[in-house]
């Protein structure tokens, strides 16, 4: 029997190996092909249109927009912003239902303002007449004010953009001594008496030794707690001490103001 040629034998040995490699994926044709693209993959949808109110210098307009941020909404609405324009909410913030734009002609200026403390007055009968005593000192408040120039009716005006109260003022409490004689005497017509006695002049001086609105003598003035000359005292104090004098004499005005006392009842 003849032996096969060496070349044929060698090929016979390689054939099973090649077939085995092809069956295990070793061949070039055995490599897997990439998966085909999915025909029905969902596409990204565009934002839905919605209504947003845009207020520019107090003029309100409703716009349909798909913008997500304030700036995008304003661009779609055709609103161009100036260098200093104030936008609420801020330009890069998410857009809400309303956007407010205030046109500014200048850079905002921040000023700290002191708010004066009010005074609370309380009557105190224990104090000497026409004196006062501070029961609690006041303290001014602090407010931060933000202003800028705006256009109003064709004119540049300064507008307050924002006020921030840092601290509220603390009222001053002041105790006041008596300023009225009280009782029935306080209801009499003291202005009428003063007009008759001195022409209503609290500085009036009679060379005969009578002073002020009610022409006190120095003795009668001192008898109701007055010091110095009546004409040097405030008009309110003169009226107060005249009422005290009326009470001191038991309403017998004739001895004090014999010519003009009748005007107390006019």
Kinemage of the C-alpha trace (Angstrom):
@kinemage 1
@onewidth
@group {chain A} dominant
@subgroup {mainchain}
@vectorlist {calphas} color= white
{ca unk a 1} P 0.000 0.000 0.000
{ca unk a 2} L 1.312 3.398 -0.968
{ca unk a 3} L 1.821 6.086 1.695
{ca unk a 4} L 0.131 9.493 1.121
{ca unk a 5} L 2.406 12.370 0.301
{ca unk a 6} L 3.808 14.332 3.227
{ca unk a 7} L 2.029 17.496 2.157
{ca unk a 8} L -1.376 15.818 2.256
{ca unk a 9} L -0.703 14.339 5.652
{ca unk a 10} L 0.276 17.676 7.069
{ca unk a 11} L -2.932 19.270 5.762
{ca unk a 12} L -4.993 16.484 7.232
{ca unk a 13} L -3.493 17.164 10.625
{ca unk a 14} L -4.281 20.903 10.435
{ca unk a 15} L -7.901 20.514 9.317
{ca unk a 16} L -9.382 19.417 12.671
{ca unk a 17} L -7.496 22.193 14.449
{ca unk a 18} L -8.890 24.829 12.075
{ca unk a 19} L -12.394 23.497 12.413
{ca unk a 20} L -12.089 23.482 16.163
{ca unk a 21} L -10.905 27.078 16.182
{ca unk a 22} L -13.776 28.128 13.973
{ca unk a 23} L -16.267 26.433 16.224
{ca unk a 24} L -14.878 28.246 19.311
{ca unk a 25} L -15.012 31.632 17.763
{ca unk a 26} L -11.373 31.839 16.857
{ca unk a 27} L -12.002 32.564 13.178
{ca unk a 28} L -12.401 36.021 11.757
{ca unk a 29} L -15.848 35.200 10.443
{ca unk a 30} L -16.941 33.927 13.848
{ca unk a 31} L -16.649 37.319 15.581
{ca unk a 32} L -20.032 38.735 16.773
{ca unk a 33} L -21.474 41.674 14.892
{ca unk a 34} L -22.400 44.834 16.899
{ca unk a 35} L -26.120 45.022 17.812
{ca unk a 36} L -28.242 47.078 15.509
{ca unk a 37} L -29.493 50.388 16.850
{ca unk a 38} L -32.933 50.302 18.413
{ca unk a 39} L -35.395 51.751 16.035
{ca unk a 40} L -37.946 52.741 18.711
{ca unk a 41} L -35.606 54.541 21.272
{ca unk a 42} L -37.483 57.498 22.905
{ca unk a 43} L -36.390 61.006 21.858
{ca unk a 44} L -35.837 63.880 24.367
{ca unk a 45} L -38.963 66.046 24.452
{ca unk a 46} L -38.835 69.882 24.416
{ca unk a 47} L -40.086 71.820 27.500
{ca unk a 48} L -43.778 72.537 27.458
{ca unk a 49} L -44.854 76.139 26.854
{ca unk a 50} L -46.322 77.999 29.828
{ca unk a 51} L -47.471 81.502 30.739
{ca unk a 52} L -45.240 83.828 32.777
{ca unk a 53} L -46.110 87.371 33.828
{ca unk a 54} L -43.353 89.862 32.999
{ca unk a 55} L -43.620 93.238 34.769
{ca unk a 56} L -41.347 95.967 33.373
{ca unk a 57} L -41.538 99.314 35.218
{ca unk a 58} L -44.994 98.436 36.566
{ca unk a 59} L -46.335 97.403 33.140
{ca unk a 60} L -47.526 93.780 33.181
{ca unk a 61} L -47.464 91.452 30.178
{ca unk a 62} L -48.166 87.714 29.983
{ca unk a 63} L -45.914 85.724 27.655
{ca unk a 64} L -45.867 82.109 26.450
{ca unk a 65} L -42.416 80.699 27.042
{ca unk a 66} L -40.396 77.525 27.273
{ca unk a 67} L -37.534 79.221 29.097
{ca unk a 68} L -36.260 77.563 32.248
{ca unk a 69} L -34.357 80.511 33.750
{ca unk a 70} L -35.367 84.132 34.210
{ca unk a 71} L -32.920 85.284 31.559
{ca unk a 72} L -34.233 82.738 29.028
{ca unk a 73} L -37.802 83.884 29.604
{ca unk a 74} L -36.853 87.542 29.164
{ca unk a 75} L -34.946 86.772 25.957
{ca unk a 76} L -37.937 84.909 24.529
{ca unk a 77} L -40.174 87.823 25.563
{ca unk a 78} L -37.915 90.297 23.770
{ca unk a 79} L -36.994 92.161 26.954
{ca unk a 80} L -33.466 93.534 26.752
{ca unk a 81} L -31.835 94.290 30.073
{ca unk a 82} L -29.807 97.408 30.761
{ca unk a 83} L -26.563 97.581 32.684
{ca unk a 84} L -28.109 98.407 36.060
{ca unk a 85} L -31.609 96.971 35.673
{ca unk a 86} L -32.967 95.257 38.764
{ca unk a 87} L -34.452 91.811 38.089
{ca unk a 88} L -36.464 89.766 40.592
{ca unk a 89} L -35.879 86.818 40.804
{ca unk a 90} L -32.190 87.090 39.775
{ca unk a 91} L -31.341 86.540 36.122
{ca unk a 92} L -29.855 83.051 36.531
{ca unk a 93} L -32.580 81.809 38.907
{ca unk a 94} L -35.342 79.402 37.827
{ca unk a 95} L -38.288 81.300 36.386
{ca unk a 96} L -41.435 81.391 38.486
{ca unk a 97} L -44.866 82.704 37.604
{ca unk a 98} L -43.831 86.385 37.728
{ca unk a 99} L -40.666 88.262 36.751
{ca unk a 100} L -40.242 91.927 37.722
{ca unk a 101} L -37.833 94.272 35.955
{ca unk a 102} L -37.081 97.776 37.227
{ca unk a 103} L -35.194 99.980 34.789
{ca unk a 104} L -32.348 101.764 36.592
{ca unk a 105} L -30.363 104.687 35.232
{ca unk a 106} L -27.582 104.433 37.783
{ca unk a 107} L -25.804 101.957 39.979
{ca unk a 108} L -27.745 101.387 43.232
{ca unk a 109} L -26.398 103.253 46.260
{ca unk a 110} L -26.646 101.828 49.780
{ca unk a 111} L -27.035 104.300 52.658
{ca unk a 112} L -27.287 103.688 56.392
{ca unk a 113} L -29.880 105.955 58.008
{ca unk a 114} L -30.396 106.668 61.698
{ca unk a 115} L -34.052 106.783 62.741
{ca unk a 116} L -34.551 109.227 65.671
{ca unk a 117} L -35.897 107.786 68.891
{ca unk a 118} L -39.396 109.029 69.798
{ca unk a 119} L -40.123 110.473 73.237
{ca unk a 120} L -42.779 109.130 75.570
{ca unk a 121} L -43.903 111.708 78.140
{ca unk a 122} L -45.380 110.738 81.489
{ca unk a 123} L -46.824 113.100 84.077
{ca unk a 124} L -45.316 112.832 87.541
{ca unk a 125} L -46.961 114.874 90.307
{ca unk a 126} L -44.008 114.179 92.616
{ca unk a 127} L -41.640 116.229 90.475
{ca unk a 128} L -41.342 119.998 90.975
{ca unk a 129} L -43.604 121.992 88.622
{ca unk a 130} L -42.268 122.478 85.103
{ca unk a 131} L -39.345 120.159 85.651
{ca unk a 132} L -38.584 116.960 83.836
{ca unk a 133} L -36.589 113.819 84.454
{ca unk a 134} L -35.283 111.255 81.977
{ca unk a 135} L -36.455 107.814 83.097
{ca unk a 136} L -34.902 105.974 80.159
{ca unk a 137} L -32.578 107.340 77.480
{ca unk a 138} L -33.610 106.689 73.910
{ca unk a 139} L -31.636 104.932 71.216
{ca unk a 140} L -31.921 105.632 67.477
{ca unk a 141} L -32.783 102.845 65.062
{ca unk a 142} L -30.747 101.802 62.042
{ca unk a 143} L -32.217 101.323 58.563
{ca unk a 144} L -30.289 100.431 55.404
{ca unk a 145} L -31.769 102.097 52.313
{ca unk a 146} L -30.964 101.164 48.703
{ca unk a 147} L -31.659 103.857 46.105
{ca unk a 148} L -31.051 104.499 42.397
{ca unk a 149} L -32.068 106.891 39.650
{ca unk a 150} L -35.126 105.858 37.621
{ca unk a 151} L -37.203 107.437 34.881
{ca unk a 152} L -40.667 108.560 35.974
{ca unk a 153} L -42.879 110.570 33.615
{ca unk a 154} L -39.860 111.514 31.561
{ca unk a 155} L -37.842 112.785 34.537
{ca unk a 156} L -34.926 111.303 36.427
{ca unk a 157} L -35.859 110.798 40.069
{ca unk a 158} L -34.294 108.981 42.995
{ca unk a 159} L -36.312 105.922 43.965
{ca unk a 160} L -36.070 103.728 47.040
{ca unk a 161} L -35.541 100.161 45.885
{ca unk a 162} L -35.322 98.487 49.270
{ca unk a 163} L -35.440 99.256 52.996
{ca unk a 164} L -33.974 96.899 55.540
{ca unk a 165} L -34.537 97.614 59.228
{ca unk a 166} L -31.432 96.604 61.157
{ca unk a 167} L -32.696 97.813 64.522
{ca unk a 168} L -35.777 99.682 65.683
{ca unk a 169} L -35.501 102.891 67.737
{ca unk a 170} L -35.900 102.626 71.505
{ca unk a 171} L -38.183 105.433 72.790
{ca unk a 172} L -36.936 107.903 75.372
{ca unk a 173} L -39.147 108.031 78.485
{ca unk a 174} L -39.506 111.477 80.067
{ca unk a 175} L -41.258 112.295 83.340
{ca unk a 176} L -42.867 115.754 83.532
{ca unk a 177} L -43.721 117.762 86.606
{ca unk a 178} L -47.119 119.488 86.949
{ca unk a 179} L -47.973 122.133 84.362
{ca unk a 180} L -51.517 122.876 85.470
{ca unk a 181} L -52.984 123.859 88.784
{ca unk a 182} L -55.739 121.302 88.294
{ca unk a 183} L -59.241 121.417 89.736
{ca unk a 184} L -61.889 123.973 88.694
{ca unk a 185} L -59.219 126.675 88.247
{ca unk a 186} L -57.788 124.961 85.157
{ca unk a 187} L -61.130 125.375 83.369
{ca unk a 188} L -61.293 129.157 83.717
{ca unk a 189} L -60.547 131.649 80.938
{ca unk a 190} L -56.926 132.432 81.756
{ca unk a 191} L -56.251 133.742 78.260
{ca unk a 192} L -58.986 136.348 78.789
{ca unk a 193} L -57.480 137.429 82.104
{ca unk a 194} L -53.980 137.678 80.593
{ca unk a 195} L -55.236 139.801 77.696
{ca unk a 196} L -56.787 142.246 80.092
{ca unk a 197} L -53.864 142.372 82.556
{ca unk a 198} L -50.903 142.499 80.162
{ca unk a 199} L -52.194 142.412 76.604
{ca unk a 200} L -51.169 138.743 76.537
{ca unk a 201} L -47.466 139.616 76.875
{ca unk a 202} L -45.584 137.242 79.213
{ca unk a 203} L -42.678 139.749 79.381
{ca unk a 204} L -44.833 142.693 80.431
{ca unk a 205} L -43.477 144.763 83.329
{ca unk a 206} L -45.437 147.444 85.204
{ca unk a 207} L -43.186 150.051 86.849
{ca unk a 208} L -45.421 149.810 89.906
{ca unk a 209} L -43.925 146.352 90.565
{ca unk a 210} L -46.125 143.886 88.658
{ca unk a 211} L -44.838 141.344 86.160
{ca unk a 212} L -45.837 138.969 83.411
{ca unk a 213} L -49.110 137.767 81.944
{ca unk a 214} L -51.103 138.098 85.174
{ca unk a 215} L -49.187 141.016 86.707
{ca unk a 216} L -47.901 139.157 89.723
{ca unk a 217} L -46.227 141.050 92.513
{ca unk a 218} L -42.961 139.480 93.598
{ca unk a 219} L -44.552 138.508 96.911
{ca unk a 220} L -47.572 136.761 95.362
{ca unk a 221} L -45.283 135.002 92.872
{ca unk a 222} L -43.061 133.653 95.635
{ca unk a 223} L -46.098 132.564 97.676
{ca unk a 224} L -46.982 129.951 95.041
{ca unk a 225} L -43.429 128.644 94.610
{ca unk a 226} L -42.140 130.990 91.913
{ca unk a 227} L -38.539 132.135 91.873
{ca unk a 228} L -37.019 135.199 90.245
{ca unk a 229} L -39.284 137.527 88.302
{ca unk a 230} L -42.578 136.228 86.867
{ca unk a 231} L -41.830 137.931 83.549
{ca unk a 232} L -38.711 135.763 83.155
{ca unk a 233} L -40.656 132.512 83.525
{ca unk a 234} L -42.272 130.643 80.598
{ca unk a 235} L -45.863 131.586 79.848
{ca unk a 236} L -47.075 128.097 80.799
{ca unk a 237} L -45.458 128.369 84.221
{ca unk a 238} L -47.047 131.780 84.779
{ca unk a 239} L -50.485 130.290 84.052
{ca unk a 240} L -49.763 127.346 86.328
{ca unk a 241} L -48.821 129.595 89.260
{ca unk a 242} L -51.776 131.889 88.603
{ca unk a 243} L -54.043 128.857 88.990
{ca unk a 244} L -52.263 127.944 92.222
{ca unk a 245} L -52.813 131.484 93.477
{ca unk a 246} L -56.510 131.257 92.608
{ca unk a 247} L -56.780 128.022 94.603
{ca unk a 248} L -54.720 129.440 97.478
{ca unk a 249} L -57.108 132.390 98.001
{ca unk a 250} L -60.129 130.118 97.743
{ca unk a 251} L -61.370 131.598 94.488
{ca unk a 252} L -61.517 135.138 95.866
{ca unk a 253} L -60.048 136.638 92.733
{ca unk a 254} L -61.098 140.203 93.583
{ca unk a 255} L -58.084 140.674 95.861
{ca unk a 256} L -55.643 139.587 93.145
{ca unk a 257} L -57.150 140.908 89.924
{ca unk a 258} L -59.757 143.476 90.948
{ca unk a 259} L -60.065 145.060 87.500
{ca unk a 260} L -59.685 142.088 85.164
{ca unk a 261} L -60.709 139.062 87.234
{ca unk a 262} L -64.190 139.052 85.728
{ca unk a 263} L -62.684 137.846 82.442
{ca unk a 264} L -61.939 134.506 84.051
{ca unk a 265} L -65.616 133.733 83.619
{ca unk a 266} L -66.100 135.286 80.201
